[in-house]
Amino acid sequence: MLKINENYLKLQASYLFSDIARRVADFQEKNPDREVIKLGIGDVTRALPRACVQAFHRAVDEMADDATFRGYGPEQGYEFLRQAIAEHDFQARGADISADEIFVSDGAKCDTGNIQELFSIDARVAIPDPVYPVYLDTNVMAGRTGPFVDGRYQGIVYLDSTRENNYVPALPDEPVDLIYLCFPNNPTGSTISREQLRTWVDFARDQKAVILFDAAYEAFIRDDSLPHSIFEIEGAREVAIEFRSFSKNAGFTGTRCAYTVVPRECAAWDSAGNRQPLHPLWNRRHCTKFNGVSYPVQRAAEAVYSEEGQAQVRELTDAYLRNAAHIAGAMRDLGYELVGGDNSPYIWIWGDRDSWEFFDLLLDRAGVVCTPGAGFGRCGQGYIRLSAFNSYDNVARAMERIREALA
């Protein structure tokens, strides 16, 4: 008799964004003449940078000619893209990362979900609350948790991110092996200082732990004092893996390209106490379970680093930050306490009421979709997240509707 992986039965009945989609669909069915403005999920709305589109076309033309056609590419990514990433995203900021430590993939969501396969089932995992659901759910699926009780899984070390600590969690007061961090943060939009990040790196080195650092939103940082990469911190190469994406900076959500950095010094230990580098393990996993990102997509991603591409990406992210500033200003004018919206496309708003109640209020009265904070964890209860990923006109109309609904 074939048995299932019963860890899947621990998962909560519905995925956050599926529940949102169901509620929005129900609202639209009942109100077919009302326009809905979506400021919920973090999907971009503007077209790809022109430099990327042109590179895409050129690569497709290459694929149409026998002389320049390419079949299977390297699972780790083409050298031209990996080298461009290493030079522009890391070496230019003083971070010692080489091209062969970069693994190109089809999404940071996939990589942050799959990386846990490298680690033992009894690893003690520390995860922020509120949190991007993929970090937590994939560890539940793997069997590292107990049952779900009072809004949390038994066996996980939760790192509370609250108003009291400015949404940057304190170090855990118990030993941990695997630490998830995300800055600029999804969902709160909070950022971490260089000194705070150094504290986490030092802690991981002391604990012989590994930090999984999600930097998918680093392109929105405008404060020069803030780190864009954990590898700007001394010692991080020994204890950190970093995840990046082209989805939010260059609009690749529908094109799919990202990468993960695994330094050669980063290691964990086997049961005999021997130090085992993680780079060859991730390389083996990547080569076994992934067949590479398509050549045209990688050429389009490479164009992000051209002079034209850099200017166009900056214009894209500036536009979304303009939206974020408008949302933050409007909600502050209404008297709401919030964080984010300056170095992040997300605004985390304290509603002083049940998150789903606030969600329904904005949908019913304003026709605006947000994300209820409770869907990101127990510490998200009472909050909503608004996303800047829309047109400025839509954002302005949404905020006017919200102003009228909440006045």
C-alpha positions as CSV (number, residue, x, y, z in Angstrom):
1,M,0.0,0.0,0.0
2,L,1.5,3.3,-1.1
3,K,1.5,5.9,1.6
4,I,1.7,9.7,1.2
5,N,4.1,12.1,2.8
6,E,1.9,13.0,5.8
7,N,3.9,16.2,6.5
8,Y,1.7,17.7,3.7
9,L,-1.3,17.1,5.9
10,K,0.1,19.6,8.4
11,L,-0.1,22.4,5.9
12,Q,-2.9,24.9,6.4
13,A,-5.9,24.3,4.2
14,S,-5.4,27.2,1.8
15,Y,-2.5,29.1,0.5
16,L,-2.6,32.8,1.3
17,F,-2.8,34.1,-2.2
18,S,-5.2,31.4,-3.3
19,D,-7.6,32.5,-0.5
20,I,-7.2,36.2,-1.6
21,A,-8.0,35.2,-5.2
22,R,-11.1,33.3,-4.1
23,R,-12.4,36.3,-2.1
24,V,-11.8,38.7,-5.0
25,A,-13.5,36.4,-7.5
26,D,-16.5,36.1,-5.2
27,F,-16.6,39.9,-4.9
28,Q,-16.4,40.5,-8.6
29,E,-19.1,37.9,-9.3
30,K,-21.4,39.8,-6.9
31,N,-20.4,43.2,-8.2
32,P,-19.7,42.8,-11.9
33,D,-19.8,46.5,-12.6
34,R,-17.3,47.6,-10.0
35,E,-13.6,48.0,-10.9
36,V,-11.1,46.3,-8.6
37,I,-7.6,47.7,-8.2
38,K,-5.1,45.1,-7.0
39,L,-2.4,46.2,-4.6
40,G,-2.0,42.8,-3.1
41,I,0.5,40.3,-4.5
42,G,3.9,41.5,-5.6
43,D,3.5,40.9,-9.3
44,V,5.0,43.7,-11.5
45,T,2.8,45.5,-14.1
46,R,5.2,47.4,-16.3
47,A,6.9,46.0,-19.5
48,L,10.3,44.5,-19.6
49,P,13.2,47.1,-20.1
50,R,13.8,47.8,-23.8
51,A,17.4,46.6,-23.6
52,C,16.1,43.2,-22.3
53,V,13.5,42.9,-25.1
54,Q,16.1,43.7,-27.8
55,A,18.5,41.1,-26.4
56,F,15.6,38.6,-26.2
57,H,14.8,39.2,-29.9
58,R,18.4,38.8,-30.9
59,A,18.7,35.5,-29.0
60,V,15.5,34.1,-30.5
61,D,16.9,35.0,-33.9
62,E,20.0,33.0,-33.0
63,M,17.8,30.0,-32.1
64,A,16.2,30.2,-35.6
65,D,19.5,29.6,-37.4
66,D,21.3,26.3,-37.5
67,A,24.7,28.0,-37.3
68,T,23.9,29.8,-34.0
69,F,21.2,27.5,-32.5
70,R,21.9,26.3,-28.9
71,G,20.5,23.2,-27.3
72,Y,21.0,22.2,-23.7
73,G,22.9,24.9,-21.8
74,P,24.9,24.5,-18.6
75,E,22.6,23.9,-15.6
76,Q,24.4,26.4,-13.6
77,G,23.8,29.2,-16.2
78,Y,25.8,30.5,-19.1
79,E,29.2,32.0,-18.2
80,F,28.3,35.4,-19.8
81,L,25.4,35.9,-17.3
82,R,27.2,34.5,-14.3
83,Q,30.2,36.8,-15.0
84,A,28.0,39.8,-15.4
85,I,26.2,39.1,-12.1
86,A,29.5,38.6,-10.2
87,E,31.0,41.8,-11.5
88,H,28.0,44.2,-11.2
89,D,26.0,42.8,-8.2
90,F,28.9,41.8,-6.0
91,Q,32.4,42.8,-7.0
92,A,31.4,46.4,-7.7
93,R,30.2,46.6,-4.1
94,G,33.4,45.1,-2.7
95,A,31.9,41.6,-2.2
96,D,34.2,38.8,-3.1
97,I,31.9,36.6,-5.2
98,S,33.1,34.8,-8.4
99,A,31.1,33.6,-11.4
100,D,31.4,30.0,-10.5
101,E,29.7,30.6,-7.1
102,I,26.5,31.7,-8.9
103,F,23.7,29.3,-10.0
104,V,21.1,30.7,-12.4
105,S,17.6,29.4,-11.9
106,D,14.0,30.1,-12.9
107,G,13.0,31.8,-9.6
108,A,14.1,32.8,-6.1
109,K,10.9,31.2,-4.9
110,C,12.1,27.8,-6.2
111,D,15.5,28.2,-4.8
112,T,14.5,29.3,-1.3
113,G,12.1,26.4,-1.3
114,N,14.6,23.8,-2.6
115,I,17.7,24.8,-0.7
116,Q,16.4,23.1,2.5
117,E,17.0,19.7,0.8
118,L,20.7,20.1,1.6
119,F,20.2,20.0,5.3
120,S,19.4,17.2,7.8
121,I,15.8,16.6,8.8
122,D,16.6,17.4,12.4
123,A,18.1,20.9,11.6
124,R,16.8,23.6,14.0
125,V,15.2,26.2,11.8
126,A,14.7,29.8,12.7
127,I,12.2,31.7,10.6
128,P,10.9,35.3,10.9
129,D,7.3,36.1,11.7
130,P,5.7,37.6,9.6
131,V,7.3,35.7,6.8
132,Y,7.1,34.8,3.1
133,P,5.2,31.5,3.3
134,V,7.6,29.5,1.1
135,Y,10.3,29.4,3.8
136,L,8.0,27.9,6.3
137,D,5.8,25.6,4.2
138,T,8.8,23.8,2.5
139,N,10.2,22.9,5.9
140,V,6.8,21.6,7.0
141,M,6.7,19.5,3.8
142,A,10.2,18.2,4.6
143,G,9.2,17.1,8.1
144,R,11.1,19.5,10.3
145,T,8.1,20.6,12.2
146,G,5.4,19.3,14.5
147,P,1.7,20.1,14.2
148,F,0.2,23.5,13.8
149,V,-0.9,24.8,17.2
150,D,-2.2,28.3,18.1
151,G,-1.0,29.8,14.8
152,R,2.5,28.3,14.7
153,Y,4.2,25.0,13.9
154,Q,5.8,23.2,16.8
155,G,9.6,22.8,16.4
156,I,10.2,26.0,14.5
157,V,12.1,28.8,16.2
158,Y,10.1,31.9,15.3
159,L,11.8,35.3,15.1
160,D,9.2,37.9,16.0
161,S,9.3,41.1,13.8
162,T,7.2,43.7,15.6
163,R,6.8,47.4,16.1
164,E,8.9,47.1,19.3
165,N,12.0,45.9,17.3
166,N,11.3,48.0,14.2
167,Y,10.6,44.7,12.3
168,V,14.2,43.5,12.6
169,P,14.1,40.4,14.8
170,A,16.4,39.8,17.7
171,L,18.9,37.0,17.8
172,P,17.3,33.7,19.0
173,D,17.9,32.8,22.7
174,E,18.4,29.2,21.8
175,P,20.7,27.3,19.5
176,V,19.7,27.2,15.8
177,D,21.2,25.6,12.7
178,L,19.4,27.3,9.7
179,I,18.3,31.0,9.7
180,Y,16.1,32.6,7.1
181,L,16.4,36.4,6.7
182,C,14.9,38.7,4.0
183,F,15.8,42.3,3.5
184,P,14.4,44.6,2.3
185,N,11.7,42.4,3.9
186,N,8.7,40.8,2.4
187,P,6.1,41.5,3.7
188,T,7.0,44.3,6.0
189,G,9.2,46.4,3.7
190,S,11.7,46.9,6.6
191,T,15.4,47.2,6.0
192,I,18.4,46.0,8.0
193,S,21.5,48.1,8.8
194,R,25.0,47.0,8.1
195,E,25.7,46.7,11.9
196,Q,22.5,44.6,12.5
197,L,23.4,42.3,9.7
198,R,27.0,41.9,11.0
199,T,25.4,40.8,14.3
200,W,23.6,38.0,12.5
201,V,26.7,36.9,10.6
202,D,28.7,36.8,13.8
203,F,26.0,34.8,15.5
204,A,25.9,32.3,12.7
205,R,29.6,31.8,12.8
206,D,29.5,31.3,16.6
207,Q,26.6,28.8,16.2
208,K,28.1,27.0,13.1
209,A,24.7,27.9,11.5
210,V,23.9,28.9,7.9
211,I,21.9,32.1,7.0
212,L,19.6,31.9,4.0
213,F,19.5,35.5,2.9
214,D,16.7,36.5,0.5
215,A,17.7,39.8,-1.2
216,A,15.1,39.7,-4.0
217,Y,14.2,43.4,-3.3
218,E,17.7,44.9,-3.0
219,A,17.3,47.0,-6.2
220,F,14.8,49.2,-4.3
221,I,17.4,50.3,-1.8
222,R,18.1,54.0,-2.1
223,D,19.8,54.6,1.3
224,D,23.5,54.2,0.6
225,S,24.2,53.2,4.2
226,L,22.2,50.0,3.8
227,P,23.8,46.7,2.5
228,H,22.5,45.3,-0.7
229,S,24.1,41.9,-0.1
230,I,25.0,39.9,3.0
231,F,28.4,39.3,1.3
232,E,29.3,43.0,2.0
233,I,29.7,41.8,5.6
234,E,33.0,40.3,6.6
235,G,32.8,36.6,7.3
236,A,29.5,36.0,5.5
237,R,31.1,33.8,2.9
238,E,31.6,31.2,5.6
239,V,27.9,31.1,6.8
240,A,25.6,32.6,4.1
241,I,23.7,31.7,0.9
242,E,22.1,34.5,-0.9
243,F,19.1,34.5,-3.3
244,R,18.4,37.2,-6.0
245,S,15.8,37.6,-8.7
246,F,15.3,39.6,-11.9
247,S,11.5,39.5,-11.3
248,K,11.1,42.7,-9.3
249,N,14.0,44.9,-10.6
250,A,13.5,44.1,-14.4
251,G,10.0,42.7,-14.5
252,F,10.9,39.1,-15.1
253,T,7.9,37.6,-13.2
254,G,6.6,36.1,-16.4
255,T,10.0,35.6,-18.0
256,R,11.6,33.7,-15.1
257,C,15.2,34.2,-14.2
258,A,16.9,34.4,-10.8
259,Y,20.1,33.1,-9.2
260,T,21.5,31.8,-5.9
261,V,25.0,32.4,-4.6
262,V,26.8,29.6,-2.7
263,P,30.3,30.6,-1.7
264,R,32.9,27.9,-1.7
265,E,33.7,28.5,2.0
266,C,30.1,28.0,3.1
267,A,29.7,24.6,4.9
268,A,27.7,22.4,7.2
269,W,28.7,19.2,9.0
270,D,28.0,15.5,8.5
271,S,27.1,13.1,11.3
272,A,30.8,12.3,11.9
273,G,31.6,15.9,12.6
274,N,33.3,16.5,9.2
275,R,32.9,19.9,7.6
276,Q,31.1,19.6,4.2
277,P,31.2,22.4,1.7
278,L,27.7,23.3,0.4
279,H,28.7,24.5,-3.0
280,P,29.2,21.0,-4.5
281,L,26.0,19.7,-2.8
282,W,23.9,22.5,-4.3
283,N,25.7,22.0,-7.7
284,R,24.7,18.3,-7.6
285,R,21.1,19.1,-6.6
286,H,20.9,21.8,-9.3
287,C,22.3,19.5,-12.0
288,T,20.1,16.6,-11.0
289,K,16.7,18.4,-10.6
290,F,17.0,21.4,-12.9
291,N,17.7,21.6,-16.6
292,G,18.7,25.3,-16.9
293,V,17.1,28.6,-17.9
294,S,16.6,29.1,-21.6
295,Y,19.3,30.8,-23.6
296,P,17.1,33.8,-24.8
297,V,16.0,34.5,-21.2
298,Q,19.6,34.5,-20.0
299,R,20.6,36.9,-22.8
300,A,17.7,39.1,-21.7
301,A,18.9,39.0,-18.1
302,E,22.5,39.8,-19.2
303,A,21.1,43.0,-20.8
304,V,20.1,44.2,-17.4
305,Y,23.8,44.9,-16.8
306,S,24.3,47.0,-20.0
307,E,24.5,50.8,-19.6
308,E,21.0,51.1,-21.2
309,G,19.7,48.2,-19.1
310,Q,20.9,49.7,-15.8
311,A,19.2,53.1,-16.6
312,Q,16.0,51.4,-17.6
313,V,15.9,49.2,-14.5
314,R,16.5,52.2,-12.4
315,E,13.6,54.0,-14.1
316,L,11.3,51.0,-13.4
317,T,12.2,50.7,-9.7
318,D,12.0,54.5,-9.3
319,A,8.5,54.4,-10.7
320,Y,7.4,51.7,-8.2
321,L,9.0,53.6,-5.4
322,R,7.1,56.7,-6.4
323,N,3.9,54.6,-6.0
324,A,5.1,53.3,-2.7
325,A,5.7,56.8,-1.4
326,H,2.2,57.9,-2.5
327,I,0.7,54.9,-0.7
328,A,2.7,55.5,2.5
329,G,1.9,59.3,2.5
330,A,-1.8,58.7,2.0
331,M,-2.1,56.1,4.8
332,R,-0.1,58.3,7.2
333,D,-2.4,61.2,6.4
334,L,-5.3,58.9,7.4
335,G,-3.5,58.4,10.8
336,Y,-2.1,54.8,10.2
337,E,1.2,53.7,11.6
338,L,3.3,51.9,8.9
339,V,6.8,50.8,7.8
340,G,8.3,50.4,4.3
341,G,7.6,52.3,1.2
342,D,11.0,54.1,0.9
343,N,13.6,51.4,0.3
344,S,11.0,48.8,-0.6
345,P,7.9,48.4,-2.8
346,Y,5.8,47.2,0.2
347,I,4.0,49.1,2.8
348,W,3.2,47.3,6.1
349,I,0.2,49.0,7.8
350,W,-1.0,48.6,11.3
351,G,-4.8,48.5,11.1
352,D,-5.7,47.9,14.8
353,R,-8.3,45.3,13.7
354,D,-8.4,41.8,12.4
355,S,-6.3,41.5,9.1
356,W,-9.0,39.8,7.1
357,E,-11.6,42.2,8.4
358,F,-9.5,45.1,7.1
359,F,-9.0,43.2,3.8
360,D,-12.8,42.8,3.4
361,L,-13.4,46.4,4.4
362,L,-11.0,47.8,1.7
363,L,-12.4,45.4,-0.9
364,D,-16.1,46.0,-0.1
365,R,-15.9,49.8,0.4
366,A,-13.0,50.8,-1.9
367,G,-12.7,48.0,-4.4
368,V,-9.0,47.7,-3.5
369,V,-7.2,44.4,-2.9
370,C,-4.5,44.3,-0.2
371,T,-2.8,41.4,1.5
372,P,-3.9,40.5,5.1
373,G,-0.9,40.4,7.4
374,A,-2.3,37.4,9.3
375,G,-1.5,35.3,6.2
376,F,2.2,35.9,6.8
377,G,2.2,34.6,10.4
378,R,0.9,35.3,13.9
379,C,2.9,38.6,14.2
380,G,1.1,39.8,11.1
381,Q,-2.3,39.8,12.7
382,G,-3.7,43.3,12.7
383,Y,-1.7,44.4,9.7
384,I,-2.2,44.6,5.9
385,R,0.4,44.8,3.2
386,L,-0.1,47.2,0.2
387,S,2.1,46.6,-2.9
388,A,3.4,49.4,-5.1
389,F,3.4,47.1,-8.2
390,N,0.8,48.9,-10.3
391,S,0.5,52.1,-12.5
392,Y,0.7,55.4,-10.7
393,D,-2.8,56.3,-12.0
394,N,-4.2,53.1,-10.4
395,V,-2.4,53.7,-7.2
396,A,-3.6,57.3,-7.0
397,R,-7.2,56.2,-7.7
398,A,-6.9,53.4,-5.1
399,M,-5.7,55.7,-2.4
400,E,-8.5,58.2,-3.1
401,R,-11.0,55.4,-2.8
402,I,-9.4,54.2,0.4
403,R,-9.4,57.8,1.8
404,E,-13.1,58.1,1.1
405,A,-13.8,54.6,2.5
406,L,-11.9,55.2,5.7
407,A,-12.5,58.9,6.3
